[in-house]
Amino acid sequence: MKFTAEQIAGILEGDVVGNPNAEVHTLAKIEEGIDGSLTFLANPKYLQYIYTTKATITIVNRTFEPEADLNTTLIKVDDAYKSFSKLLEYYNQVKLMKSGIEQPSFISEGVEYGEGLYLGSFCYIGKNVKIGNNVKIYPNSFVGDNVTIGDDSILFAGVRVYSETQIGNNCTIHSGSIIGSDGFGFAPNEEGVYSKVPQIGNVILEDNVDVGACTTIDRATLGSTIIKKGVKLDNQIQIAHNVVIGENTVIASQTGIAGSTKIGKNCIIGGQVGIVGHIIIGNNVRIQAQSGVSKNIPDGEAVQGTPALGYADFNKSYVHFRNLPKIVAEVEDIKQQIKQ
């Protein structure tokens, strides 16, 4: 795809300084710009590169005035960083603007789908599936029976969606993720042999949920595992059966959440956090990376450590822990003085 400076300026409501017909077909960092690339200058630390960049077009703030000759066409905007982000979003939308049903693919009986469907090769769509408008399902994906997928949602290549799952509008599920697999439910008998407890619930993703690559969300034993609207999940996260995650909560990679735990809205959970089952985490909670959470956390708390404790308390304790050899030596010295 190629865009001219004039076209880009139109999208960004900016002004062209230089050649309005200059064309670009790729994006680049300002220090790595090449002919045919588009870049931007927002951070003053990178000012030097605008005089040497080989990028064809550079987005700058309106306040920018060059102090030497430039070899790049400028597009002046109110905020270069926000404008470049807007352009990235636009570029991504254009790149993903696919439609049609590729072959081979299989669509079962009773499937309903809206306008603008893209179904990639080697996809399987189960019975009685309902798919909204402008949904994109990339190759090698599986959608089980009785699944619903809302408008403008995207399932990237190799996604597996088990039966009865409900996916809202404008959701994105990245490659390798599995939504609706059985929860980890087993009951031992008197001999210690485990029997599987049937998992007959489902998973509900509300609107505007993002699920990273290779993340797994288990179906409920009964009822639903619920990921509420606006939740953002990173790669390689495990969410167990009957978990509920509140609106606009963000969770980083390699976090594991055990069954039936309830997490509030607007929480931020760092990477490699372990959370036990059957607890309640309040709203606006911050959990630092690699923490182990074993009890309820009230609204607004920030915790760290294993087991997790208050963030400020953890930092104070860590200072003492780091000085522990010195403290022990001092205690030993005092003991020797007492003996004397």
Backbone torsions as a table, in degrees:
resi	resn	phi	psi	omega
1	MET	NA	134.7	178.3
2	LYS	-118.6	143.7	177.6
3	PHE	-133.8	143.3	176.3
4	THR	-92.3	162.8	176.7
5	ALA	-58.5	-38.5	-179.9
6	GLU	-64.2	-41.6	178.5
7	GLN	-64.9	-43.2	-179.5
8	ILE	-65.3	-43.1	178.1
9	ALA	-59.7	-36.6	177.6
10	GLY	-64.2	-40.9	179.0
11	ILE	-66.0	-38.2	-173.6
12	LEU	-95.8	-2.0	-175.9
13	GLU	56.9	44.5	-179.5
14	GLY	-112.3	-179.7	-178.8
15	ASP	-118.3	135.1	-179.9
16	VAL	-87.3	131.4	172.4
17	VAL	-119.6	103.3	-175.1
18	GLY	128.1	-144.2	-175.1
19	ASN	-85.6	110.6	-179.2
20	PRO	-68.0	-17.8	-179.3
21	ASN	-95.7	3.8	177.0
22	ALA	-59.3	133.9	-175.3
23	GLU	-111.5	143.9	175.1
24	VAL	-130.6	153.2	179.6
25	HIS	-135.7	1.5	179.6
26	THR	-150.5	169.8	179.3
27	LEU	-115.2	151.4	-177.9
28	ALA	-155.5	157.6	168.2
29	LYS	-67.5	152.5	-175.2
30	ILE	-63.1	-33.8	-179.3
31	GLU	-79.2	-12.5	-178.7
32	GLU	-116.4	15.8	-176.7
33	GLY	-61.1	142.7	176.7
34	ILE	-128.7	169.0	177.9
35	ASP	-59.7	131.0	-178.8
36	GLY	90.1	6.6	-178.9
37	SER	-107.3	157.4	176.2
38	LEU	-113.5	136.0	178.3
39	THR	-138.3	-174.7	178.2
40	PHE	-148.2	159.0	176.1
41	LEU	-127.2	112.2	177.8
42	ALA	-124.9	-35.0	-177.7
43	ASN	-92.4	123.4	-179.5
44	PRO	-56.5	-23.3	179.7
45	LYS	-62.9	-21.1	-177.3
46	TYR	-102.9	11.8	-177.0
47	LEU	-56.7	-38.4	-176.9
48	GLN	-58.6	-30.9	-173.4
49	TYR	-74.3	-18.1	-178.2
50	ILE	-68.9	-21.5	-179.9
51	TYR	-87.0	-11.5	-179.5
52	THR	-121.0	-11.0	-175.5
53	THR	-61.4	144.8	176.7
54	LYS	-98.7	7.5	177.8
55	ALA	-63.1	142.3	-178.2
56	THR	-73.1	-38.5	-178.6
57	ILE	-131.8	138.7	177.3
58	THR	-129.8	129.7	175.9
59	ILE	-88.2	128.4	-178.0
60	VAL	-134.3	165.3	173.6
61	ASN	-71.7	154.4	-179.4
62	ARG	-62.2	-25.9	-177.9
63	THR	-76.2	-10.2	-176.2
64	PHE	-71.8	129.6	174.6
65	GLU	-129.5	116.7	-176.4
66	PRO	-65.5	145.8	178.4
67	GLU	-104.2	1.0	177.3
68	ALA	-154.0	174.1	-179.4
69	ASP	-66.4	147.2	179.3
70	LEU	-118.2	149.8	175.4
71	ASN	-106.7	13.6	-176.5
72	THR	-126.2	144.3	173.8
73	THR	-78.0	134.5	-178.7
74	LEU	-97.8	145.4	164.9
75	ILE	-120.5	114.1	-176.7
76	LYS	-92.2	129.9	-178.3
77	VAL	-136.1	171.7	-179.0
78	ASP	-68.9	-39.7	-178.0
79	ASP	-141.3	106.3	-174.0
80	ALA	-63.4	-38.8	-177.7
81	TYR	-66.9	-47.6	179.8
82	LYS	-64.6	-37.7	-179.4
83	SER	-67.0	-40.0	178.6
84	PHE	-66.4	-39.0	176.9
85	SER	-62.5	-41.4	177.7
86	LYS	-61.8	-39.6	-179.8
87	LEU	-68.0	-37.9	176.1
88	LEU	-60.5	-42.8	178.8
89	GLU	-63.4	-43.6	178.9
90	TYR	-62.9	-44.3	179.4
91	TYR	-60.3	-42.1	-179.4
92	ASN	-65.1	-39.2	178.5
93	GLN	-63.2	-42.4	179.4
94	VAL	-64.8	-42.3	-178.4
95	LYS	-62.8	-34.4	-177.5
96	LEU	-92.1	6.7	-174.9
97	MET	-78.7	73.7	178.5
98	LYS	-111.5	155.9	175.0
99	SER	-152.9	164.1	179.0
100	GLY	104.0	163.4	-178.3
101	ILE	-111.2	113.0	-179.7
102	GLU	-81.4	157.0	178.1
103	GLN	-120.9	144.8	3.0
104	PRO	-81.6	141.8	171.0
105	SER	-153.3	163.3	-175.4
106	PHE	-130.9	127.2	177.2
107	ILE	-119.5	121.5	-175.6
108	SER	-78.5	179.3	179.5
109	GLU	-67.3	146.9	172.9
110	GLY	76.3	9.8	179.6
111	VAL	-76.9	135.9	175.6
112	GLU	-120.6	133.7	177.9
113	TYR	-143.0	151.0	-175.9
114	GLY	-89.3	-164.3	-178.4
115	GLU	-74.4	153.4	172.5
116	GLY	72.5	21.0	179.4
117	LEU	-66.9	135.2	166.3
118	TYR	-115.2	122.0	177.1
119	LEU	-124.3	111.9	-176.0
120	GLY	-74.2	168.8	-179.8
121	SER	-60.4	148.4	175.5
122	PHE	63.8	27.9	174.2
123	CYS	-91.5	151.3	175.5
124	TYR	-124.0	126.4	177.8
125	ILE	-117.2	120.1	-175.1
126	GLY	-75.6	-177.6	-175.7
127	LYS	-68.5	143.8	172.4
128	ASN	59.1	26.5	175.4
129	VAL	-74.8	140.7	177.5
130	LYS	-119.4	121.1	-175.1
131	ILE	-121.2	131.1	-177.6
132	GLY	-77.9	-164.1	-179.1
133	ASN	-80.7	146.1	172.2
134	ASN	58.2	34.4	176.7
135	VAL	-85.8	139.5	178.2
136	LYS	-117.8	120.9	177.2
137	ILE	-121.5	110.1	-172.0
138	TYR	-81.5	166.4	-170.9
139	PRO	-54.3	153.4	175.3
140	ASN	63.9	28.9	177.7
141	SER	-100.6	153.8	179.6
142	PHE	-123.1	130.4	176.1
143	VAL	-126.1	116.1	-174.6
144	GLY	-77.2	179.8	-176.9
145	ASP	-62.6	146.0	171.7
146	ASN	62.0	22.5	175.8
147	VAL	-81.2	145.9	170.9
148	THR	-119.6	137.4	179.5
149	ILE	-129.3	123.4	-175.9
150	GLY	-78.2	175.0	-177.9
151	ASP	-58.4	144.0	170.1
152	ASP	64.7	18.2	177.6
153	SER	-87.3	154.7	-176.8
154	ILE	-128.8	128.8	170.3
155	LEU	-114.4	112.4	-179.1
156	PHE	-77.8	172.9	-170.0
157	ALA	-54.6	136.0	173.3
158	GLY	78.8	16.8	176.1
159	VAL	-77.8	143.1	176.3
160	ARG	-119.3	119.6	178.7
161	VAL	-117.7	112.1	-177.3
162	TYR	-75.7	168.0	-174.2
163	SER	-58.1	151.2	174.5
164	GLU	73.2	-2.7	-179.9
165	THR	-65.6	143.2	175.6
166	GLN	-117.1	120.9	179.7
167	ILE	-115.2	128.5	-175.3
168	GLY	-79.9	-164.7	179.4
169	ASN	-79.1	145.8	171.9
170	ASN	57.7	38.9	174.8
171	CYS	-96.1	150.7	176.2
172	THR	-127.7	126.5	178.2
173	ILE	-122.6	119.2	-173.9
174	HIS	-87.0	166.9	-169.9
175	SER	-54.8	141.5	174.7
176	GLY	83.1	-4.5	-179.4
177	SER	-77.4	149.8	-179.5
178	ILE	-126.2	119.5	-177.5
179	ILE	-113.9	118.5	174.2
180	GLY	99.3	12.3	175.0
181	SER	-67.6	163.7	-176.0
182	ASP	-60.8	141.2	170.6
183	GLY	-68.2	160.6	-175.8
184	PHE	-84.7	80.0	-176.2
185	GLY	-120.9	112.6	178.9
186	PHE	-141.5	142.6	179.8
187	ALA	-121.6	128.6	179.6
188	PRO	-82.6	147.1	172.7
189	ASN	-94.6	-170.8	-176.2
190	GLU	-63.9	-25.3	178.9
191	GLU	-88.5	2.1	-179.5
192	GLY	80.9	13.3	177.0
193	VAL	-89.2	133.6	-175.1
194	TYR	-92.4	134.7	174.3
195	SER	-114.6	142.5	-177.4
196	LYS	-72.1	135.2	171.4
197	VAL	-92.2	119.8	-177.8
198	PRO	-56.0	137.7	179.4
199	GLN	-108.2	99.4	-170.2
200	ILE	-109.9	7.6	176.7
201	GLY	-84.1	-156.9	-180.0
202	ASN	-147.4	-174.5	174.3
203	VAL	-119.4	138.6	175.1
204	ILE	-121.8	120.0	169.0
205	LEU	-103.8	119.4	177.5
206	GLU	-78.4	-172.9	-174.2
207	ASP	-65.7	150.2	171.0
208	ASN	61.9	34.2	176.5
209	VAL	-94.5	136.0	174.3
210	ASP	-113.6	130.7	179.3
211	VAL	-120.6	121.9	-177.0
212	GLY	-73.7	173.4	-176.6
213	ALA	-64.5	140.8	174.7
214	CYS	59.1	28.5	172.8
215	THR	-90.6	144.4	-179.4
216	THR	-122.1	133.8	178.7
217	ILE	-126.6	115.3	-174.3
218	ASP	-83.2	146.1	174.1
219	ARG	-69.4	157.5	179.4
220	ALA	-73.9	153.9	171.2
221	THR	-65.0	-52.2	169.1
222	LEU	-133.8	149.1	-178.8
223	GLY	79.7	-138.4	-172.3
224	SER	-139.9	142.3	160.1
225	THR	-83.8	126.2	-169.9
226	ILE	-123.3	124.4	173.1
227	ILE	-110.4	109.5	-169.7
228	LYS	-80.8	170.4	-168.9
229	LYS	-59.2	140.4	175.9
230	GLY	81.8	0.9	179.9
231	VAL	-69.8	140.1	178.4
232	LYS	-121.9	117.5	-179.2
233	LEU	-111.3	131.3	179.3
234	ASP	-77.3	-173.2	178.0
235	ASN	-71.8	152.3	168.3
236	GLN	55.7	51.1	174.9
237	ILE	-109.2	142.4	175.8
238	GLN	-112.3	121.5	176.8
239	ILE	-119.0	119.1	-172.4
240	ALA	-85.2	179.5	-174.8
241	HIS	-62.9	141.6	174.8
242	ASN	65.6	13.3	172.7
243	VAL	-70.8	145.5	172.2
244	VAL	-124.1	126.6	178.0
245	ILE	-116.1	125.4	-173.1
246	GLY	-74.5	169.6	-174.2
247	GLU	-57.2	138.2	171.0
248	ASN	60.0	25.1	173.0
249	THR	-83.5	143.7	-177.4
250	VAL	-120.5	130.7	-177.1
251	ILE	-129.5	128.0	-178.6
252	ALA	-85.8	171.3	-167.5
253	SER	-65.2	156.3	174.3
254	GLN	65.9	19.0	173.1
255	THR	-83.4	142.6	177.1
256	GLY	-123.8	130.7	-178.7
257	ILE	-121.0	118.7	-177.2
258	ALA	-78.3	170.2	-167.6
259	GLY	-61.6	144.9	171.4
260	SER	67.4	12.4	174.7
261	THR	-79.2	142.2	-179.8
262	LYS	-113.0	124.3	-179.8
263	ILE	-114.8	135.4	-175.5
264	GLY	-76.7	-170.3	-177.5
265	LYS	-91.6	156.0	175.6
266	ASN	59.3	32.4	175.5
267	CYS	-89.7	155.3	173.6
268	ILE	-125.6	119.8	-176.4
269	ILE	-120.2	122.6	-176.2
270	GLY	-74.4	178.9	-177.7
271	GLY	-72.0	150.5	175.5
272	GLN	59.6	31.7	175.3
273	VAL	-85.1	138.0	174.2
274	GLY	-112.0	128.3	-177.3
275	ILE	-124.6	123.9	-178.9
276	VAL	-71.6	171.2	-177.4
277	GLY	-85.8	163.2	171.5
278	HIS	61.9	34.3	173.4
279	ILE	-121.5	169.3	-179.5
280	ILE	-121.8	125.4	175.1
281	ILE	-110.0	127.3	-172.2
282	GLY	-73.6	-171.6	178.1
283	ASN	-79.4	152.0	173.6
284	ASN	57.9	32.5	178.6
285	VAL	-87.9	143.7	175.8
286	ARG	-116.9	122.3	178.9
287	ILE	-118.0	118.7	-176.7
288	GLN	-73.0	158.1	-177.1
289	ALA	-56.2	145.1	176.1
290	GLN	64.8	20.1	176.0
291	SER	-81.5	153.6	173.8
292	GLY	-115.8	116.3	-173.9
293	VAL	-105.3	120.4	-174.8
294	SER	-123.0	2.6	179.7
295	LYS	-148.3	168.8	-179.6
296	ASN	-58.2	148.1	175.9
297	ILE	-125.2	125.0	-179.8
298	PRO	-73.6	168.7	-179.6
299	ASP	-54.2	140.9	168.9
300	GLY	77.4	2.9	-178.8
301	GLU	-78.2	153.5	170.8
302	ALA	-123.1	123.6	-174.3
303	VAL	-128.8	159.4	178.4
304	GLN	-155.3	153.9	173.6
305	GLY	102.8	176.7	179.2
306	THR	-135.2	111.2	-7.3
307	PRO	-67.2	150.9	-174.4
308	ALA	-65.3	137.4	172.4
309	LEU	-133.7	174.3	-176.7
310	GLY	-49.9	138.9	-174.3
311	TYR	-58.2	-45.4	179.6
312	ALA	-65.2	-41.4	178.8
313	ASP	-63.7	-39.6	179.0
314	PHE	-60.8	-45.9	-178.7
315	ASN	-63.4	-39.9	177.9
316	LYS	-64.8	-43.1	-179.3
317	SER	-66.0	-35.6	-177.8
318	TYR	-67.2	-33.3	176.4
319	VAL	-59.8	-44.3	179.4
320	HIS	-67.9	-39.4	179.4
321	PHE	-61.7	-42.3	-179.8
322	ARG	-63.9	-30.8	-179.4
323	ASN	-94.2	9.7	-173.5
324	LEU	-57.7	-44.6	178.4
325	PRO	-57.2	-40.8	179.3
326	LYS	-66.3	-41.5	-179.2
327	ILE	-65.0	-43.0	178.1
328	VAL	-61.2	-42.4	179.2
329	ALA	-61.5	-40.5	179.3
330	GLU	-65.8	-40.4	178.7
331	VAL	-63.8	-43.4	178.2
332	GLU	-61.0	-38.8	179.0
333	ASP	-65.0	-40.9	179.3
334	ILE	-65.1	-41.1	178.6
335	LYS	-61.3	-40.6	178.5
336	GLN	-65.3	-38.3	179.4
337	GLN	-66.5	-36.8	179.0
338	ILE	-65.4	-41.2	179.0
339	LYS	-61.5	-34.2	-179.0
340	GLN	-72.6	NA	NA
